Amino acid sequence: MMVKTTYFDHNGAISVLEKKGLLSELWGILLEITEIDHYRIQQLFYSRGWEIEKRILPETTWRWDAYKDKVIVSIEFSLIDAVHRDFFRLLMWHHDDKLDAVNLYDNHVQKT
């Protein structure tokens, strides 16, 4: 199985990632993904110093999948409701000036 990834440069996020020195790190992580496994993908981020399971609000159980230097990563595979939920949570963080860039990772699987 091969993992195919689609990238979107929303509101200049690629430029923000370049300035922070995180773009090549993020792309390297995405290129290392060999299987569709949430935990293993999180471990790729963790191994490069990303905080995983970062609390969104102290009074809730909501968490970002990976977080580093005001950059959020949300890993979702198929639940469009989860993507929408994460989008609204990131709007809340954006309003509170807690983030500079976000990557809502949407992955497509192709059998080879």
Beta strands, then each sheet from edge to edge (+ up, - down):
strand 1: 2-5
strand 2: 51-55
strand 3: 63-68
strand 4: 71-76
strand 5: 101-110
sheet 1: 1+ 5- 4- 3+ 2-
end
